Amino acid sequence: MGGAARGRRITIADVASRAQVSTTAVSKVLRNAYGVSAAMRDRVRVAIDELGYRPRNAARAMRGHTFTIGVLLPHISNPFFAEILDGLMTQLGGTDYQAILVQGGKDPEGERMAIDALVDRQVDGILMIAPLGSKGELEEVATGTPTVVLGPHEKSALYDSVHDDDEVGAELVVSHLIALGHRHIAHIGQRDASRGRPGALQHTIRERTYRRVMAEHGLAGEIAVAATAYTEEGGYAAARVLLAREPRPTAIFAGADLAAFGALAALYEAGLAVPSDISLAGYDNTRMSGLAHISLTTVDQDGAIMGRTAGRLLLERIQGRTAAVDFSLTPTLVPRRSTAPCR
């Protein structure tokens, strides 16, 4: 720390003096605002590090900024959410923003309480991941706080949307199973309390696409859906229901990797080998799906890119952009050892 500043709290004026820039320039760097050159940003960062400057949160709040991003999750058990968060934190790296995580739970009322907690904390922006609220409820939040919604295919003039093309992804995996010779292909879907428009929800789009592709290949009579939850417990319960059908499925498409992991447990418990007895595919391409002893065929929607994009859009919103953005990522199929030609 510089000698002139010892014994007292470092101020933004001290940083400006050390960097030989204006206090306005320092403020812009702290807010990660537009119009700051890389050279000026580097000078200010060096000065901040040398002086050990730490802006006070209370003062930030009085100026209208807390430099916090609220992140709403339905739950913390899905490994795909961790990949989204990794992307978000990468985007926030090098800024003064920190993320605050809250869990919305399984019902809209619990989610609303979690959102209210973030708003009461005066976060500068909110990233909602797979929210249960209706478009109107999300827009109500976005009116007062910059908001990005990740997951639902719902455009709004008040918030930004980030999602993958779930129809493309589901078609990739169902077509893959059909190309392997499977005809008895079942699907694990999700049943929840969402207030969003059904046609805009990820799990609804995946199930609808599964049904369409099956019908287009003359397999409408083989459609079998067990709607539970995109959790291990849900996947396990759904697989047990599907295995009790006659004829038994030769392949299962789970709408999320986490549900596929639960299904995998049910298959092994039933004495069935994957893929020699039954093929299994998921959706998300989580890190666990690539482990050698799992090797799950799945759809990659790149959670890290989605998280980074959501973070970038949210920072732009905080900095004043008002035009809405709808970002759609094209997924890819990742074939692994859990799927094989039908015997």
Stockholm file with secondary structure:
# STOCKHOLM 1.0

chainA/1-343         MGGAARGRRITIADVASRAQVSTTAVSKVLRNAYGVSAAMRDRVRVAIDELGYRPRNAARAMRGHTFTIGVLLPHISNPFFAEILDGLMTQLGGTDYQAILVQGGKDPEGERMAIDALVDRQVDGILMIAPLGSKGELEEVATGTPTVVLGPHEKSALYDSVHDDDEVGAELVVSHLIALGHRHIAHIGQRDASRGRPGALQHTIRERTYRRVMAEHGLAGEIAVAATAYTEEGGYAAARVLLAREPRPTAIFAGADLAAFGALAALYEAGLAVPSDISLAGYDNTRMSGLAHISLTTVDQDGAIMGRTAGRLLLERIQGRTAAVDFSLTPTLVPRRSTAPCR
#=GR chainA/1-343 SS CCGGGTTSCCCHHHHHHHHTSCHHHHHHHHTTCSSCCHHHHHHHHHHHHHHTCCCCHHHHHHTTCCCEEEEEESCSCCHHHHHHHHHHHHHHTTSSCEEEEEECCSSHHHHHHHHHHHHHTTCSEEEEESCCSCHHHHHHHHHHSCEEEESSCCCCSSSEEEEECHHHHHHHHHHHHHHTTCCSEEEEEECCCCCSCGGGSHHHHHHHHHHHHHHHTTCGGGCEEEEECSSHHHHHHHHHHHHTSSSCCSEEEESSHHHHHHHHHHHHHTTCCTTTTCEEECSBCCGGGGSTTTCCBEEECCHHHHHHHHHHHHHHHHTTCCSCCEEEECCEEECCTTCCCCC
#=GC SS_cons         CCGGGTTSCCCHHHHHHHHTSCHHHHHHHHTTCSSCCHHHHHHHHHHHHHHTCCCCHHHHHHTTCCCEEEEEESCSCCHHHHHHHHHHHHHHTTSSCEEEEEECCSSHHHHHHHHHHHHHTTCSEEEEESCCSCHHHHHHHHHHSCEEEESSCCCCSSSEEEEECHHHHHHHHHHHHHHTTCCSEEEEEECCCCCSCGGGSHHHHHHHHHHHHHHHTTCGGGCEEEEECSSHHHHHHHHHHHHTSSSCCSEEEESSHHHHHHHHHHHHHTTCCTTTTCEEECSBCCGGGGSTTTCCBEEECCHHHHHHHHHHHHHHHHTTCCSCCEEEECCEEECCTTCCCCC
//
